[in-house]
Amino acid sequence: MLPTGHIEWTWAGLNLIQRRTGLFEDADYRLIALAVMAPDLIDKPLAWFVFPDANAALFFGHTLLLHGLVWAAAAATGRWRRWLPYLLAFSAHQIEDRMWGFTQTLLWPLRGWRWHPWRHVSTPNEMLHAYLQIIVQEPILITLDVIGVGLLLWFLWDRKLLTREGLLHFLRTGRPPADSVPAEQRI
């Protein structure tokens, strides 16, 4: 999935959870975006600067080991309930990247010390070409990202973020304006 797709799907999921259950009302959508992108924010610089000859782009950020450690750290601090929407977003990245198909990395180091092989992606240009190749080889990704754009538009419409005031409030606070929540859902 492309970076924008990660954010679109995750924001739509959070919006749906908030609308249906009232959970995670205080979640900051900016931090949710950061959390869902964290695995790539960890791994892409590793591909460029630390492991340029690994012929891979999925490293520690995409392992169950790191995700388990992050969840354990949240539990150990006693803040896992407060951090739960961000933890869910962080680990949703694994589902959105369909990591079950990349078990060499997902289960690292249980399946050995190597990462899932891909291609040489040690520069931004090589990374771009690799993603273009993936889009051609796996058209489902285009479909998922187009659906993601639809989900983003739904989110913007549903939360009244298509107005200048609503969008500015959202960008400043990370939360939709209070008047975007129907009266029956307000506490």
C-alpha positions in Angstrom: 0.0 0.0 0.0 1.2 3.5 -0.7 1.9 5.9 2.2 -1.3 7.8 1.6 -3.3 4.6 1.6 -2.1 3.7 5.1 -3.3 7.0 6.4 -6.6 7.0 4.5 -7.7 3.5 5.6 -6.6 4.1 9.2 -8.3 7.5 9.6 -11.5 6.0 8.1 -11.3 3.0 10.5 -10.8 5.3 13.5 -13.6 7.5 12.4 -15.9 4.5 12.1 -14.9 3.3 15.5 -15.5 6.7 17.0 -18.9 7.0 15.3 -20.1 3.5 16.2 -18.7 3.1 19.7 -17.6 6.4 21.0 -14.2 4.9 21.7 -10.9 6.9 21.2 -12.7 10.3 21.1 -9.5 12.0 22.2 -7.3 10.4 19.6 -5.2 12.8 17.7 -5.4 12.0 14.0 -2.0 13.5 13.3 -0.4 11.1 15.8 -2.5 8.3 14.3 -1.0 9.1 10.9 2.5 9.1 12.4 1.8 5.8 14.2 0.5 4.0 11.1 3.5 5.3 9.1 6.1 4.4 11.8 7.1 1.1 10.3 8.0 2.7 7.0 9.6 5.7 8.8 11.9 3.2 10.5 12.6 0.9 7.6 13.0 3.2 4.5 15.9 5.1 6.0 17.5 1.7 7.0 17.2 0.6 3.4 18.9 3.8 2.2 21.6 4.4 4.8 22.2 1.3 7.0 21.5 -1.8 4.8 21.8 -0.4 1.2 23.0 -3.7 -0.1 20.4 -5.9 1.5 18.0 -5.8 -1.5 15.1 -5.3 0.9 12.9 -2.5 2.1 11.2 -4.2 5.0 13.3 -4.4 8.2 12.7 -4.1 11.9 9.6 -1.9 11.6 7.7 -4.7 9.9 8.6 -7.5 12.4 6.3 -9.0 15.0 9.2 -8.7 17.4 9.2 -4.9 17.2 5.5 -4.7 17.4 5.4 -7.0 20.4 8.1 -5.0 22.1 6.2 -1.7 21.5 2.9 -3.3 22.9 4.9 -4.7 25.9 6.4 -1.3 26.6 3.0 0.3 26.6 1.7 -2.4 28.9 4.7 -2.1 31.2 4.2 1.7 31.6 0.6 1.2 32.5 -0.5 3.4 29.6 -1.6 0.9 27.0 -5.3 2.0 27.3 -4.3 5.6 26.6 -2.0 4.5 23.8 -4.4 1.9 22.4 -5.5 3.8 19.3 -1.9 4.6 18.4 -0.8 1.0 19.0 -3.6 -0.3 16.8 -2.7 2.1 14.1 1.0 1.1 14.4 0.1 -2.6 14.0 -2.6 -2.0 11.4 0.4 -1.2 9.1 1.2 -4.9 9.1 -2.3 -5.8 7.8 -2.3 -3.0 5.3 1.1 -4.2 3.9 -0.2 -7.8 3.9 2.9 -8.9 5.9 1.6 -12.5 6.1 3.1 -12.8 2.6 6.6 -11.7 3.8 7.2 -14.1 6.6 11.0 -13.9 6.4 10.7 -10.3 7.7 7.5 -10.7 9.7 8.9 -13.5 11.8 12.5 -12.2 12.0 14.7 -13.6 13.5 12.7 -16.9 14.0 13.1 -17.7 10.3 16.8 -16.6 10.1 18.7 -13.4 10.1 17.9 -12.4 6.5 15.2 -10.1 5.5 12.5 -10.7 2.8 14.4 -10.3 -0.5 13.0 -7.7 -2.9 15.3 -5.6 -5.0 18.0 -2.9 -4.7 16.3 0.2 -3.1 19.1 2.1 -1.5 18.1 5.5 -3.1 14.8 7.3 -3.3 14.8 7.0 -7.1 15.3 3.2 -6.8 12.5 3.1 -4.2 10.2 5.0 -6.5 10.9 2.6 -9.4 10.4 -0.4 -7.2 6.9 0.9 -6.1 6.0 1.6 -9.7 6.9 -2.0 -10.5 4.8 -3.2 -7.7 1.8 -1.2 -8.8 2.1 -2.7 -12.3 2.6 -6.3 -11.0 -0.2 -6.1 -8.3 -3.2 -4.1 -9.5 -5.0 -4.8 -6.3 -2.8 -2.1 -4.8 -4.2 0.4 -7.1 -7.7 -0.7 -6.2 -7.0 -0.4 -2.5 -5.4 3.0 -2.9 -8.4 4.3 -5.0 -10.7 3.0 -2.3 -8.5 4.8 0.2 -9.1 8.1 -1.6 -12.8 7.4 -1.4 -12.5 6.7 2.3 -10.6 9.9 2.8 -13.3 11.9 1.0 -15.9 10.2 3.2 -14.0 11.1 6.3 -13.6 14.7 5.3 -17.3 14.9 4.4 -18.5 13.0 7.5 -16.5 15.2 9.9 -17.3 18.4 8.1 -13.6 19.0 7.2 -14.4 20.3 3.7 -14.8 23.8 5.1 -11.9 26.1 5.7 -12.7 26.5 9.4 -13.2 22.7 9.9 -10.0 21.8 8.2 -7.9 24.4 10.0 -9.3 23.2 13.3 -8.5 19.7 12.4 -4.9 20.6 11.4 -4.3 22.6 14.5 -5.8 20.1 17.0 -5.6 16.7 15.3 -9.3 16.3 16.0 -12.5 17.0 14.0 -14.5 20.0 15.2 -17.0 19.3 18.0 -19.9 20.2 15.9 -19.0 17.4 13.5 -20.2 14.9 16.1 -24.0 14.4 16.1 -25.7 15.5 19.3 -26.7 12.0 20.2 -23.0 10.9 20.2 -21.8 13.8 22.3 -21.0 13.1 26.0 
